[in-house]
Amino acid sequence: MKIPLLQKLSAKEQRLVYIILILAGLYLIYSYLIDPAFSQLVDLDEKIKQCKEQKSSDDMIRERKEFILKDYETYQIYMTPLEETSREKSKLSELVNGLAQKSQVTINNLASKDEKECRLVLDCEGKITSIIQFIYDLSCAPVLLKIEKVDLSLKAPKDEPIKCMLTISRPKLF
C-alpha cells in the first residue's frame, strides 16, 4: 500500500514509520483486547478460589451436621423450654423431694432464692452416703439441673446426720 506522504520519505524512514504504526497497533490491541480479557480471567480465578474455599467450609459443616443432629436428638429431652417460673419451681421442688426420699435424705427447708429464675436453696441432712447418692441422683435427673453450691458441715459425730446446704437451679436454654 502506497501512502503519498510516505513516498517523500526515504526507504529507511518508511520502514521506521511502518514499525511505529505496527507497534502502535499492537499496543492498542493489547490495551483494548488482551489486557481486559486477562484481568477478567484473573478475577474469575480469584472468584473460583473463593468459591472452592466456601464449598470446603460448607462441606465441613455438612459433615458435622450428622453429629450435631445426633447430639441434638440425644439431648433433646433436656432442652425443653422453661414454663412459668412458679410452675417450674413447683415441678423442681417435687422432683427434689422425690429424689431426697429415694436417697433417704431429710429436707429441713426448701426455699426459693430468686423470683425471676428457677433456683432453689435446699437445707437437708442425712448420712454422708445418702447425701452423696442424693447429689448423684440430682445430676442424673430427667431434667437438666445445675448444682451451683454444696455446703457440708462435717463437724457432726459419726452416728449423727450431716447437714448440707445445696443451691440447685434449672438453666434457661431458650
Order of alpha helices (4+ residues) and beta strands (2+ residues): alpha-alpha-alpha-alpha-beta-beta-alpha-beta-beta
